[in-house]
């Protein structure tokens, strides 16, 4: 099992079969001003257009732009409806500003290894369900209550699956893909890239209710350490963001469908409802989940053989 992604060579007539997705940033236009312009487009689509869509959802459900008066269905849509616009901003920036294929945000190969995405999903789901869900129940059984309205859960589940897939994939394309590639133009050092991605991922999540409820411990473990740092490191090790895409989806979909707790960003009719948010347990359990996940991802599962590289027309571009 290889932990190190073998670097290839870029350019006309050269081998790129083993190139990493970070190197793929140089297959298009990559001067600094392009990343600044790309970021402006992405932030406009995410924060301005996406927020406008959220306000429209609030008006549609309650007649006023107030998140707190919405029912669970409305609150979920309010939070999630901006992500398709966020995704559109990322795709526009990469294709029009950087003039390269959006696939290069994930891999330098010609197609995504959905097998590896699935491995990430399974490798994270197993310890999360055992430690994060079952373990929490064993420690705090009195705070758990079963949601008897299974009809509402069944109706809500398809919506949650679709929007969660859009949300987590978009965040991976941006934070693990675009941000890491942009930072690599400044300094292609793995420690630097991991820290930059972790910090930038943490910043917008500071406004989440969990950050306020759980304090610095939740901010460090739930945002900086796990999704920010660990998921970036495995992406740099693999040379693709495939594993992280599967992990992120597993993390959020299980969080949404398994447990609904007060003080969380999204309220959904999950299978179980908690009477309180156990911030300390959630934070400390991450320290147990991480090594189990790494053992499954790199000892149990094996990486696929590299597929064909992205076509030459998508590899070459001036700065």
Buried (B, 14 or more C-beta within 10 A) or exposed (E): EEEEBEEBEBEEEEEBBBBBBBBBBBBBBBEEEBBEBBBEBBEEBBBEBBBEBBBEBBEEBBEEBEBEEBEBBBBBBBBBBBBBBBBBBBBBBBEEBBBBBBBBBBBBBBEBBEEBBBBBBBBBBBBBBBBBBEBBBEEBEEBBEEBEEEEBBEEBBEBBBEBBBBBBBBBBBBBBBBBBBBBBBEEEEBEBBBBBBBBBBBEEBEEBBBBEBBEEEBBBBBBBBBBBBBBBBBBBBBBBBBBBBBBBBBBBBBBBBBBBBEBBEBBBBBBBBBEEBBBEBBBBBBEBBBEBBBEBBBEEBEBEEBBEBBEEEBBBBEE
